[in-house]
Amino acid sequence: MENETKTEQKPKTELDLLLEKNERMQDALLDLKNTISRMIGEGRLPNDDETRQWLEGIDSKLENESADRDVLLFNHGSMTTVVPPATERYQPDLNVRYQELSSTINETYASADRKCWLERIQQAGL
């Protein structure tokens, strides 16, 4: 009876783990930004240039994490509208995308996806 209610879960891929880490980082940065903003509002931190620099640094880091996420999602096979620009840490990779799609869906779909993206990239002159 207990086995009937449990669903079989596939092991997480490296990309799944990277996406989870990215999400945790973004959540932590947003929490930090909210805490600093609240402390400014409560008068526990000054609303000065140094504090604003901290907030700007957090915003910059959030933008970087968001860009990383776009590349990871593309490589994971989840994003299908544009090839995201490479970031400092990650690059769009059709081989990784193919491997992910062939292991999660099937090789026929992964091959068609790769062919589609290769045509798009060639048309764009990349």
N, C-alpha and C positions, 0 to 999 in steps of 0.2 A: 504494500500500500504506500509506504513511504517513497519507494522508488518511482511510483507513478506520478507523484506530484513534483518531483525534481526534473528540471529540464537539463539536457546535456549542454554544457558550455564548452565552446572551443577554447583552447589555450590562447592567451593574449599574445599578439605579435609584438615585435619591437616597436612598430609604429603605434599600436594601441597604447603601449606604455609611454611613449613619447607624448602622445596626445593627452593622456591623463596627467602627466607631469606638467605640460604646458597649461592645462586647465587649472591645476593647483596653483601654479605660479601666478596666473592672472587673478585668481581669487584672492591670493595672499596680497598681491599688489593693490587690488581694489579695497581690501580690508584696511591695509595700511593707509591708503589715501583717505578713506572715510574716517579713520581714527585721528589722523592729523587734522583734517577739516573740523571734526567735532571738537578737538582740543583747542583749536583756534577760536571756534564759536563760544566755548566755555571760558575762554580767557586763560587757559593753561599753557598755551603757546602763543608767542607774539605773531602778529600778522605782518611780518617784515620780509625783506628781500631774501634772506636766508631760508625762511620757511617756504616762500614761494618757489625758490630754486629746488627745494626738496620735492615739492608737488610737481614741478615741471619735469624733474628727473623721473619720478614715478610715471608720469604720463608718457614720457619717451620710452621707458621700459615696457609699458603696456602696449604701445604701438609696435615695438619690436616683437613682443610675444604674439601679438595678433598676426603679424606678417609671417612669423614662424608657423603659426597654426594653419594659415592658408596653404603654405607649402606642404606641411604634413598631411593636411586633408587631401590635397591633390595627389600626393604620393600614395595615400591610403585608398584612392579611387573614389572618394566621396564628392569631390568638386568636379563638375563637368562643363563649366562654361568658359573658363579662361585658364591659361597657364600663369600661375602667380610668379612674380619676380623672385629671384633667389635672394636669400637673406644672408646675414653674416654666418649663420650656423647651418642652414639647410638649402638645398637646391632641388627644384623640380626634377624628378628622375623617372622617365618612362619605364625603365627596367624594374624599379622598385614598385611602381604602379602596376605593372603587368604581373609581377609576382604576387602582390596583394590580391588583385582581382582574380587571378587563376586559383589562388588558394581559398578565397571566400565565395566566389561565384563559380566560374569554370573557365577553362582555357579558351573556348570559342569566344566567349564574351571578352576576355582579356585581349585576345588577338584583334578583335574588331575595334576595341577601344584604342589599342596601340596604333593601329592603322589610321584611325580617325585623327588621333593627336599628331601623328607624323605628318599627315596631309596638312593639318592646320598650321603646324610649325613651319613647314616648307612654304606654304602660301604667305605666311607672315615674314618669311625671309630670316628666320632666327637660326 
